[in-house]
């Protein structure tokens, strides 16, 4: 599992992905849970990397929002870790 709690870290990750993969695409494929403070979603990341060719990567993303409505956390899990991702979402219930 990976967690981003600092917006700058998340922006840096996305910027590097777009730099290395000009056609970088994020597709949300399946919602496992939706709550007012966050959700668990199966996501497909894909594109054509400049030096490696086409790729596809599946992840479970768990973005969460604070009372202000701003994103406060993004947890990333392997696709098979649905139970752990759902547990993390429940842990963050306000």
N, C-alpha and C positions, 0 to 999 in steps of 0.2 A: 504494500500500500504506500502511496505517496500522498502527501498533503501540502497544499499551498495555502498559506494564511496571509501572505504578503502580496498585495496586488502587483507590485513591481516584478516579483518572481514569475507570476503567471504571464504577465505581458512580455517579459523577456523570453519565456518559453515559446509563446505564440509567434513572436517576432522572428526567432531563429527558425521555427518550423516553416514559416512563409518564405524566409530567405533561402532556405535549402530546398524547398518544395513550392515552386511558384503556383502550382494548381492545388495546393493543400485544401482538403475538404473535410468537414466534420458533419457526419450524419447521425442524428439521433434515431435509433432503430426500435427501441422498446423501453417503455416506462414500467418500472417495477413498483414504484411507490411515488406518490405526490403528496406533499404536506405543505402547509403555508410557509414553513421555514426552509424547505429544500426538497429534493427529489433524488431518486436513484434511476439512472438511465443507461442502457446499453448503447454505446457510441462506436461508430466506425470512423477511424481516421484513415485517410487515403490520399494518394497523390503520386506524382512522379518526382522522385528525388534527383537533384542535379547529377549526382555522381553514382547513383545506384539503381535507377529505374523505378518502375512502379512498385508501390507497397500498399498493404492494407493492415491495419492494426485495430483490434477490438479492445475496448476498455469499458469498465463500469465507472461512470462519473457520478459523484455525489456532491453537487454544488449546494451551498447553504447560505441563507441570508439572515442578517440581523434585523432588529426592530426598525432600523433606519431604511430597510429595503436594499441596502448595499450588500454585495457578495462578501462574505466573511471567511469562507473556507471552500476549497475544492479538494475532495478526497478522490483518489484514483485507485481502482482495484482491478485485478485480473477478472475476466468475464465469468469465471467459474466461482468467484467469491461473492455471490449474491447475498448469502446469509450475513456475511461480515459487513457488506455495504449497507444492508437494511438495518443491522444493529447500530452501525455508526450514525445513520440518520435518526434512529430512535434516541440514541445517547444525546443528541444535540437539541432535542425538543426543549423549547424555552419553558 
